[in-house]
Amino acid sequence: MDNLNSDLDLLENLSKKISDLIYNNEFSQISFIDAQRRALIKKIIESESKKNAIKKRIGKLLENNIENIKATENKLQNLSKNHDKFSKRLKAYSSIKY
């Protein structure tokens, strides 16, 4: 976030410089500063796009993780039920005396 803030501050300063140069009728440096400003805007947009892509990817991972946890809990629950049934059968058979 600090990089974004510093980039935005730099962008603001570059825009102010361009404005000051226009006000003072000094047009020779405007194209150079404007090129810097455009490159900075491009950098900000690309970094934010990457952050959004990462957020989406993490969100998808979280969704998949939740689904996997639910599936695992269901399997454990079924295994527990089957184990209880098996234990009851085993007790029943072991209590029969021949």
ChimeraX attribute file (.defattr): number of C-alpha atoms within 10 A of each C-alpha:
attribute: neighborCount
match mode: 1-to-1
recipient: residues
	/A:1	6
	/A:2	7
	/A:3	10
	/A:4	13
	/A:5	10
	/A:6	11
	/A:7	17
	/A:8	15
	/A:9	12
	/A:10	15
	/A:11	20
	/A:12	13
	/A:13	13
	/A:14	19
	/A:15	16
	/A:16	12
	/A:17	16
	/A:18	21
	/A:19	13
	/A:20	13
	/A:21	15
	/A:22	14
	/A:23	10
	/A:24	9
	/A:25	9
	/A:26	11
	/A:27	11
	/A:28	10
	/A:29	12
	/A:30	18
	/A:31	11
	/A:32	10
	/A:33	15
	/A:34	16
	/A:35	11
	/A:36	15
	/A:37	20
	/A:38	13
	/A:39	13
	/A:40	17
	/A:41	15
	/A:42	12
	/A:43	14
	/A:44	17
	/A:45	12
	/A:46	12
	/A:47	14
	/A:48	13
	/A:49	12
	/A:50	12
	/A:51	12
	/A:52	12
	/A:53	12
	/A:54	12
	/A:55	12
	/A:56	12
	/A:57	12
	/A:58	12
	/A:59	12
	/A:60	12
	/A:61	12
	/A:62	12
	/A:63	12
	/A:64	12
	/A:65	12
	/A:66	12
	/A:67	12
	/A:68	12
	/A:69	12
	/A:70	12
	/A:71	12
	/A:72	12
	/A:73	12
	/A:74	12
	/A:75	12
	/A:76	12
	/A:77	12
	/A:78	12
	/A:79	12
	/A:80	12
	/A:81	12
	/A:82	12
	/A:83	12
	/A:84	12
	/A:85	12
	/A:86	12
	/A:87	12
	/A:88	12
	/A:89	12
	/A:90	11
	/A:91	11
	/A:92	10
	/A:93	10
	/A:94	9
	/A:95	9
	/A:96	7
	/A:97	5
	/A:98	3
